[in-house]
Amino acid sequence: MSLNVELIKDKILSENYFVLRNITYDLTRKDGEVVRHKREVYDRGNGAAVLLYNREKKSVVLIRQFRVATWVNGNPDGMLIEACAGLLDDDEPEVCIRKEAIEETGYRVNAAEKVFELYTSPGGVTELIHLFIAEYDDASRANAGGGVEDEEIEVLEMPFQTALEQVKQGVIRDAKTVLLLQHLQLRGIMD
């Protein structure tokens, strides 16, 4: 089914860090009725994330960092446990995860497997995120991680089952991380 969409207005409201637009469009429904919509759309670019896992140790590497949006929305300390991720900028998704993994976790990514790509919040955010899994071992550790420049990142290596339990307990609440952990569980990779 294809809908007819006509753009009426596309006004930039802010270009402070990312781009916030005010979009007005007419949507022609399949019965022929035209409905006008006004929406704000936040364009923060596309991203990529990787969940590092170790079959032998039955462990995963996650990071913990401050996320201001969670703090504003009731997360008391603003800290979030998540899979390593970053914006693509001008990189291909796999290039991005390799760069982010070394910066944030200190681990080199050898073979990565893309598992899916998803829109994160399509009601108002343009971001499409590419999600990967990759095996790590002690030999792939290149540095201590912790991020670059203005980042303050704690690297967490934990048992896979502990990570799953933390999802159940509401400790891990980042959507991409939950999806990647559940993906490993469904595929039986960590059995």
N, C-alpha and C positions, 0 to 999 in steps of 0.2 A: 504494500500500500504506500503510495506516495502522496504527500500533501503539497499543495501549492503555497509557497511562502513568498511574500513580497516585503522587502525591507523598506520601511518608511523613514526611519531615522537611526543613525549610529553616531552618538555623541560621546566623546571621551570626557569622563568626569574627573579622572585622576590618572597621572602617569608617575606617581610618586615613587613606587618601588616596582609594581607591576601595573597593568592597565585595567582600569575600571570603566566600563562602557554603559551607557544608557541606550538600549535598543528598543525601537518600536517597530513592530511588524504586523502585517495582516496575514492571517492563516485562513485559507479556504478549506473548510471541512469537506468531507466526501459528499455531504448532502447539498453542497453549494453555498452554505452560509459562510460569510466572511466574519471573522472575529479578530478584533485588534488587541494585541498584547503589548504591554510595556514591561521590560525587564532590565535589571542590572546584571551584567555579565562580567565576571572577573577573569582576566586572562593573565595567568601566572606562568605560562609556558608549559611544555610537556616535561615529564620526568622519567626516571628509571630507578628501580630498587632491586637489591639482591639480598637474598637470605643465604648466608654462609652456613654450611652444615658439615659435620664430620661423622660418617657412618660408624667408624671404629669406636670413637669416644661417645657416640650418641649424644652429640652436643651441637649447639648452634651459637653463632656470634651475633649479638645484637648491640645496639648502642643506646645510650640514655642521654638525652639533651633537653634543654629548655625550649619549649614551643609556646610563643606568646599567645597564639590563638587559643590554645587549651587553657592557659592561665586566665585569659579574659572570660572564657566560658566555664569557669568554676573549678578547674584543676588547681588546687591550692598552691602547689609549688611550681606548676608549669612544666614539670619534667615528664618526659614521655619515653617509654622504651619502644624501640622500633628497629626495623631492618635498615641497613645502610641504604641511603638514597640521595638523589640530587636532581637538579634540573638539567635538561639536555644541553641547554645553550645551543651551540652549533655542532655538538657531538652526536654520533649515532648512539642509540641506547646502550649497546654493549661496551662501547668506549667509555661512556659515562659511568657505568657501574664499576668498571675496572679502576677508573680514576677515583671515584668516591670510596671504594673499598680500601684502597691503599691510604687515602687521606683520613678516613673516619675510623677504620678498624685496624689498620696496619697490616692487613693481609692482602697478598697478591691473589687475584682471581686467575686461575688457569683455564679450565673449561667451564663455561657458563651455559646454562640451558634456559632459554626463554620459555616461560610457562603460559603467559597470557599478557594482554594489555587491556586496561580498563579505564573508563572515565571515572574520576574520583567522586565528583558531586555534580552531575550533569544538569541539575536544576539552575545552577548559576555560576559554575566554574568550568572553564574550557579544558582544563588539564586532562591529558591522556597519559597514563603511567604504564611503562613497560616493566613487567615483573619477571625476575630471574631467580634461579637457584644455582648455587655453585658449591662444590666440595672444597674444603680447606683441610690442611694439616699443619703441624707445627713448623714444617719446612717452608710453608708459604708465608710465614710471618716475616715481614720486611722491616717493620718499625712498631712503635707503641701505639700508633693511631692517635685519636683525640681531636682530629679536625685541623683546620687551618685558620689563620687570621683571627676572625672574631668568633669562632666556634669554640665551645667548651663541651667536649664530648667524652663520655665515659664508655669504655669498651667493656662489654659484658659477654663472657663465655659461660654458658650454662647448659645443664642437661636438657635435652629436648623435652623430656617429660615435665621438667620444671617450667619450661616456657609454656607448654600446653596448660598446665595447672594455673599459671599466672593469667592466662587468657580467661579461664573459668572464674578466677577470683576478681577479675576486673583490674588487675595490675597492668597487664598489657592491653591497651585500648586503641592502638593504631591500626586502622583498617587494613592497610597493605601488609602489615606484619602478621595480623591474624590470618589473612587469606593465604599467605605464603606458608605459615606454620601448618595450617589445615591441609594445604596442598601436599606437603611432605607426609602428613599423617595419612591422608587418603591414598596416596601412592604406595604406602608401606615402605618408604625409603629408609626410615629409621627403626624398622622392626629388627 
